[in-house]
Amino acid sequence: MRDIDYGRATRRLYWLTLVVASVASLIGFLYWGRPVGLGLALGGAVSLVNLWLWDSLGKLLSGRAVKGSAGLAVLLAGRLLALFAVGYAIVKYLEVDLLAGVAGLLASALAALIEIVLEVAVPRRLT
């Protein structure tokens, strides 16, 4: 029995996050209008950036060189403050639905669950 290929799983996680956020924002836009669709899209984009930050931190802790690693600690420390500040400005001035934005933030979590199901349910390809 072979172990999981973490590099490939991480690449799939990025793509799944992008697909989940895109499909959710498209459905939100079609069914509930511009504020919901835009909220889901912006929340999904922030979720993708957050996934990249955590992936970069993991690579940095494993000893691999990461582009922009000097600012990574600052970004991780200030991400919640920036999330609240930018989120407030977006909701206030773009009239985005707040609940849709929060739901969009969960795009990478749903993508991770889909990735787990794919790893368990889909037979491994011969490589």
C-alpha positions in Angstrom: 0.0 0.0 0.0 1.5 3.3 -1.1 1.3 6.6 0.9 -0.5 9.7 -0.3 1.3 12.0 -2.7 0.9 15.2 -0.7 2.2 17.5 -3.5 -0.5 16.3 -5.9 -3.1 16.4 -3.2 -2.2 20.0 -2.4 -2.4 21.0 -6.1 -5.8 19.3 -6.3 -6.9 21.2 -3.1 -6.1 24.6 -4.8 -8.1 23.6 -7.9 -11.0 22.2 -5.8 -11.1 25.5 -3.8 -11.2 27.5 -7.0 -14.0 25.3 -8.4 -16.1 25.3 -5.2 -15.8 29.1 -4.9 -16.6 29.7 -8.6 -19.6 27.3 -8.7 -20.9 28.7 -5.4 -20.6 32.3 -6.6 -22.2 31.5 -9.9 -25.2 29.8 -8.2 -25.4 32.6 -5.7 -25.4 35.2 -8.5 -28.0 33.4 -10.5 -30.4 32.6 -7.7 -30.0 35.5 -5.2 -28.4 38.3 -7.2 -25.3 40.3 -7.3 -24.7 40.9 -3.5 -24.7 37.1 -2.7 -22.7 36.1 -5.8 -20.1 38.8 -5.2 -19.9 37.9 -1.5 -19.3 34.2 -2.3 -16.7 35.2 -4.9 -14.8 37.5 -2.5 -15.0 35.1 0.4 -13.7 32.3 -1.9 -10.8 34.4 -3.0 -9.9 35.2 0.6 -10.2 31.4 1.3 -7.8 30.7 -1.5 -5.3 33.2 -0.3 -5.6 31.8 3.3 -4.9 28.3 1.8 -1.8 29.6 0.1 -0.6 31.2 3.3 -1.0 27.9 5.3 0.6 25.9 2.5 3.5 28.4 2.4 4.0 28.1 6.1 4.1 24.3 5.9 6.7 24.5 3.2 8.7 27.0 5.2 8.6 24.9 8.3 9.7 21.8 6.3 12.9 23.7 5.2 11.9 24.3 1.6 12.5 27.8 0.1 9.3 29.8 -0.3 9.0 32.9 -2.4 8.1 35.8 -0.2 8.8 34.0 3.0 10.0 37.1 4.8 6.5 38.7 4.8 4.8 35.4 5.5 4.9 35.7 9.2 3.5 39.3 9.0 0.8 38.1 6.7 -0.2 35.3 8.9 -0.2 37.5 12.0 -2.2 40.3 10.4 -4.6 38.2 8.3 -7.4 38.4 10.8 -7.1 42.1 11.3 -6.8 42.6 7.5 -9.8 40.3 7.0 -12.0 42.3 9.3 -10.9 45.7 7.9 -11.1 44.7 4.3 -14.3 42.7 4.9 -15.9 45.7 6.6 -15.0 48.0 3.7 -16.2 45.5 1.1 -19.6 44.9 2.8 -20.0 48.6 3.5 -19.2 50.1 0.1 -19.9 47.2 -2.4 -23.1 46.2 -0.6 -22.1 42.6 -0.5 -24.1 40.1 1.5 -22.2 39.4 4.7 -23.4 35.9 5.3 -22.5 35.0 1.7 -19.0 36.3 2.3 -18.6 34.2 5.4 -19.9 31.2 3.5 -17.3 31.9 0.8 -14.6 31.8 3.4 -15.4 28.1 3.9 -14.6 27.2 0.3 -11.2 25.7 1.2 -12.8 23.6 4.0 -15.3 22.1 1.6 -12.5 21.5 -0.9 -10.5 19.7 1.8 -13.5 17.5 2.5 -13.9 16.7 -1.2 -10.2 15.9 -1.4 -10.5 13.5 1.5 -13.5 11.7 -0.1 -11.6 11.5 -3.4 -8.5 10.0 -1.7 -10.6 7.4 0.1 -13.2 6.6 -2.6 -11.3 6.8 -5.9 -8.9 3.9 -6.6 -5.3 5.0 -6.9 -3.9 5.5 -10.4 -0.8 3.6 -11.4 2.0 6.1 -11.7 
